[in-house]
Amino acid sequence: MKIHFIAIGGSAMHNLALALEHKGYKITGSDDVIFEPSKSRLKAKGLLPQEFGWFPEKIHKDLDAVILGMHAKPNNPELLKAQEIGLKIYSYPEFLYEQSKDKTRVVIGGSHGKTTITSMILHVLNYHDIPVDYMVGAQLEGFDRMVHLTEENDFIVLEGDEYLSSPIDRRPKFHLYQPNIALLSGIAWDHINVFPTFQNYVEQFQIFVDGIVRGGSITYNEEDLEVKKVVESSENAIRKFPYATPAYRVVDGVTLLDTPEGEMPIEIFGKHNLNNLAGAKWICQNMGVDEDDFYEAIASFKGASKRLEKIAEGDNKIAFKDFAHSPSKVKATTKAVKEQYPNRKLLACLELHTYSSLNAEFLKEYDGALDAADEAVVFYSPDAVKIKQLDEVTEKQIAEALKRADVKIFTDSKAFQEYLFAQNFDNSTLLLMSSGNYGGLDFDKVNQLFH
């Protein structure tokens, strides 16, 4: 098959391009800008466009299909040409469904935790040499790509994102997968530029649960009241399996998980991660992995990239980087790190980087999010606020939203870095939470602070 990618450089898009090239498809693509690591990875397989920009001449009748990425605009010249000559145009999730319609589709949904749960499932299956197709939102240890597609595998494990499918398909991605086995980890309002009210956001999860194949199953986090309500009120003819956080305790910075065979030390920590683990266990059991085999494999799971990732450690100090940016995730992550190292000072830094987090009205959702930290720091770029065409957020609004008078707020990346590198981290924990990079923070330099 000959397939052309419009906006091939995106994290998900370039991984799908690599997966299809690996499967033997003939792949071409375009984009107006491509960053690392996408650039090097595409180049290594000969898929990097020769020049950046949009070229309608790349679109022709010999193509079997076009895959359209979110980064493209509805008036993209290549898209217009594809529509004009009547080519089949897929969104990313539509194409994944097309590739997996004859497989058992396992879809992991939720506002938070879905990447970690999907990663845990894949780690366990990989540990036991059980081959599956997959799509996950982070780079995993032991896996070449974030997407893998074959003709022969029976199962496909998909991370089910609630964001939009493409510039011309406004449906949330996870509405297109039609799962046989599904999981719902949590519902916490996000993407307010697309879902302006909480109710509107919750409706997307109701549609997801109602879209599970008849006779399929939903594994759900019963500790999340919104999830419980959505799942238990669904009249879809499916089996419903609730899960909850298992018993555990922390001893000298090590988390011990309660299992039928006794306590077992694990690499990950935090109540939210243990909750994710319980969900992953149910799904693995639904896929034929027994409980003992699950525990044996999960003991060596170190976490998904950028999810509570340890970036530096010294004798009595440690630093973590986390993708957390939504209020519930920031709160859970901060609390988890403090619980793991209760006798160390916790300096928690949060970058407000997304459309939602920089919205003055939505900021109120961050109430108490950094309470567990001994010292709290917030960084945001006023330029990012302007680029997103939002009303200016003030330092006063941020402090009031967090309900912390002592929060230190930086709007200049240089000043933030000077503050950070001037700290003494003896007997301390540093937690850096962001989906950005604090205006260009040098993580190698952070590493040096801890040696």
N, C-alpha and C positions, 0 to 999 in steps of 0.2 A: 504493500500500500504506500502511496505517496501522500504525505501529510505536511501541510504548511502551518507553522505557529505564528500567529500575530501577537507580538509581545512575548517572545521566547525567553527573555531574561529573568522573569519572575522566579521566586523561590520554588513555587509549585510547578510552574510551567516548564522550567528548564529540566526539572527532575522527570517530568512526564516525557519530555523530548528524549532524554537519555534512556529512559525505560523502553520507549518505542524503537529507538535506534538499536538497543540491545536485542530487541525482539525480532529485528530484521527489517523494520520499516524504513522507507526512504524519507528522511526528514529535512525540511528547509525551515527557515524562520527569519523574522525581522524584529527589530526593536529600536527605539530612539536613544536608549541608554541601557547599558548592562554593567552591573557592579560585580565585584568579587563576592563569593566564590563562583557564582554562575558563569562568569566570563571564562575563567581558566578551565572549568569543567566542560563547558561547551566546546572550547577550543581543542581540548585533548581528544574529543571525538569528531572533530572536523565539522561541528555544527554552529560555530560562531559566525554570524553574518559578516561578510567582507567589509561592509560599511554600515554605520548606524543610520536609521531613518526608515521611511515607509516607501515601498516601491511597488506600485500597482502591477508592474510588468512581471512580478514574481507570482502573480495569481493567474492561473491558466486552466483550461479545460482538462488537462492531464492529471490534475490533482484529484485524489479521491475525497479529501475533506480538508477543512480549515479548522484549527482550534483557536478560539479567541480568548485572550487573557484579559483580566480586569483592568490592566494598565492602559489598554487601548481605549480610545474614545469612540462614541457611536458614529462619528463622521470620519473615522480612520479611512484613508484612501484605499488601503488594501481590502478592508472590510466591504467598502462600497463596491469595489470591483467584484469581489466574491459574490455579493448579493446580486449584482447586475448579471453575472453569467450563470447564476443559479447553482453555485457549488453548495454542498452540504456543509453547514457551519455548526460546529459543536462548541458549547462552553466546556470548560475543564471537567466539571462533575458529570455532565451529560456523556462525555466521551468515556469517562471511567465506568459509568453504568453500562454503556455499550460494550465495553471490554469484559464486563463481569456479569452480564445478564443470565448466563448459564451456570454461574457459580453460586455458592452459598455466601451471601454478603453480610459481613459483620461490621456494623457501623457504630462508632463511639461518638456520642454527642454530649454537649454540655457547654456552659459558658466558660468553665475552667476545668483543668484536669484531663481534657481529652487527649492531648499530646502525650502526657505522662502515661495514661492508662493504655493507649495504643502501643506506646514504646514498651511497656511492661509485658503486654501480650506477645509482641514480636520477639522480645528477649527470651521469654519462656519457650516459645515455639522453636526459635533458632537453637537454643540450648539443647533441645531434644531432637534436633534435626527433622523437624516437621515442616515441609516446604509449603508456603502460602504466598499468594499475591498480596500486595499491600500498598497503602499510601499513608504516610505519616508526616506530620509537620515539623520534624526536627531530624537532624543528622544523628544516626545511632551508631554506637560502637559495634563493629563487626558487620555493618551493612554498607554496600557501595553507594546506594542511592536511597532517596526518600520515597521512590515509587518503583514497584517491581510488578511486571505483568507477564503472564505466560498463557499458553493454551491449556496446559495440562493440570495445573493446580485446582483443587476442588473449592478451596476457600479464598476469599479476599477480605482483608481487614482494612477498613477505611476510617480515617479520622473525619468525622462529620462536622464541618464548619457551618455556622449559621449565617455567614456573610454572603453577599450576593454572588450569583453564578458568573455573570459577564455583563458588559456594558449594555447588551441588548436583551439580557434575560435577568430580570430583577428577582427571581426566586432564590431563596437561600439554598446554598449548595446541598445541604443534607436532605432537602426535600426531594432530590432527584435519584437517591440511591436505592430506595425501596428495600430496606434491610430485611433479612430473614432472622438475624440475631442482632439486637440493638442494646445500647447502654446509654443511660442519661445520668450524668454525674452531678450537675448543679445548674441552677438558673439564677443569674445575677445580671441585671440590666447592663447592656453594652451596645456599642455601635449606634449611638443615639442619632447620628446623622442619617441613618437608614430606618431605625425603629424609634420614632419620636416619643412614644409612651411605653411604660413598662408593660401594660396590657398587650400592646401591639407586639412587643418582643416575646412575651410568654406564648402568644398565639402560634408563633413559629415552631415552638416545641410541641404544642398540641398537634399541629399538622404533621410533624415528624413522627410522633407516636402513632397517630392514625394512619400513617403511610407504611407502617411495618406490615410485611406480607402476612396474610391471613394464616393463622396457625404458627406464626413465628413467636419470638419472645422479646421481652424488654427486661433488662436488669437495671435496677434504679436505686439511687442513693436515698434511702428513706429518711435520712437525717436532714435532707433539704426539703422544707415544707412545700415549697413551690413545685418541686419535682414530684413529690408524693401526690399532691393535688392533681397535677396534670396527668400522671400515669393512672392513678386510681379512678379518675373520672372518665377515662377513655373507654368507649364501648367497643373498640376494636377487638376482634376475636383472637387474642394473643395470650400467651402465658406471661405472668408477671412475677419477677424474682427480686425482692428487696434486698439491699445489703447495707451494712453499717460498719463503722470504724471498729476494727478488732482490738482486743486488749493488748496493751504494750506498756513497757516502762523504759525510762532512760537511766542508764547507769554509767557514770564517768564518760559522758559524751557518746555512748553507744546505745542505739535503740534495740531493745530485745522484744521480739514479736512473740506473742503467745500462740503456740500451734498445738495440735493434738499430741505431738511428740515432745512437748516441752518448749522452753523459751529458745528462740533462735535469733542470733545477732544478724541485723541486716544493714546494708550500706546507706539506704535512704532514711530520712527522718521527717518528723512533723505529722500532726494529726491528719492534715489534708492528704498527705502522701500515703499514710496507712489506710485512709478511706479509699483512695484510688486503688491501692493494692487489693482491697476486698472486692472491688468491682472487677478488676482484672482477673482475679481468681475464678469468679463465677463464669466469666466469658470463656476462659481457658477450659473450665470443666465442661461447658456447653460444646466446646470444640474437641472434646475427647481426651483432655489432659487430666489425670487424676490428681487429687489433692497433694499427696506426697511428692509427686513429680513437680507440681507447681512450686511448692516450698523450696525444694532442692534448687530449682532454677532461679527463683526470685532472690535468693540470698546474695547472688553476685550482681544484681542489677544496681548500677551506680547512678541512674537518672538519665533523662533526656538532655541533650545539649541546651544550655541556657536555662534549664529548670533546676533551681537550687544547685548550681554547678560550683564545686569547690575550685577556686582559682588560685589560692595561695594558702600556705600553712606554715607557721613557725612553732616554737616550743609551747607557747601559751597564747597563741593568737591564730585566727583563721579568717579567711575572706570568702564570701560567696557572691555569685552573680545570678540574678534570677530575672526571667522575662516578665515578672508580675507587674501589671499596671492597672488592672481593674480593682476597684475598692475591696471586694471580698478576698481577692487573691493576695493583695498587699497585706491585708490584715492577717490572713492565715499564714503567710510566709514569715512575716515579722514575728508572730507568736511562736511559730515552729522553731525558729532559730534561737529565740530566747529560752524556750523550753529545753532545747538540746544543750545549751551552754548557759545555765542559769547564773553561774557565779562570775561570768565575764561581762564587762560593759558592752552593750550592743549599740553600735552606731549604724542606723538605718538610713540609707539615702534613696530617695525616690525621684525619678525623672518623670515629670508630667509631659507626655510626648504625643499621646493620641488625640484625635478629634474630641472624643468624649471627655478625657481628663482635663482638657484645656477649655472646657465649656463652663462658664461661671455658674450656671444653674446646676449642672451635673456634679460640680465640685463638692456639693453638700453630701453626696453619697460617700465621701471619704471620711466621714465622721468617725473618729477613733481608730482609723486604719493603722496609725503608727504608735498607738498607745503602749505596745509591749517594748518599744525601743527606749534605751536610757537617753540616747540623743537622737534627734530626728532632723534630717536635712532634706530640703526639696529643691530641685533644680528644674527650671523650665526656660525655654528660649522665647522671648517676646517676638522674635522673627517667625518662629513656628506658629504662633498665634495669628500673626499677620498673614502668613502663607495660607493658613486654613480659613482665613477671612472670618475670624471670630472676634467678638468684643474683647477688649483687653482685660486680662485677669490681673488682679492686684495682689500684692503680697499679703495685704490685710485679709482679703477674701480666702486665701489659701490657709492662713493661720486659723481663721475662724472656722473654716470647713473641717480642719483636722482637730479642732478643739485643743490645740497645744500652743500656749503663748510662747513657749521656749523654742519653737521650730526655727531653724536657720534656713533662710530662703535665698537662693542665688539665681540670678538671671544672666550672669556672665560666666562662660565656661572656664575662663582663665582664673577668675576669683574662686570658683568652686574647687578647681584642681589645686590651687595654692592652699586652700583650707584643708583639703583632704591630705595632701602630702606633708602638712605641718603637724599632723596628729601623731601621738604616741600610741601605738596599738598593743602595747604590753597588756596582757590579761584582757584582751578585747576581741570582739567579733565585728567584722565589717560586712554589711549586707548592701549590695548595689542592685536596686530594682529598676528595670527600665526595658522598654522595647526599642529604645534608641541607644546612643552611646555618650550621653552627657556632653554633647558638642565636641566630641573627639578625645575622650579620655584614653590615655595610654595604659592599657591593662598590664603590659610588661612592667611598667614603672610601679604599678600597684603591687604586683608580685614581689618586687624588690623590697617593699616596705615590711614584708613578712618573713624575711630571711636574715 
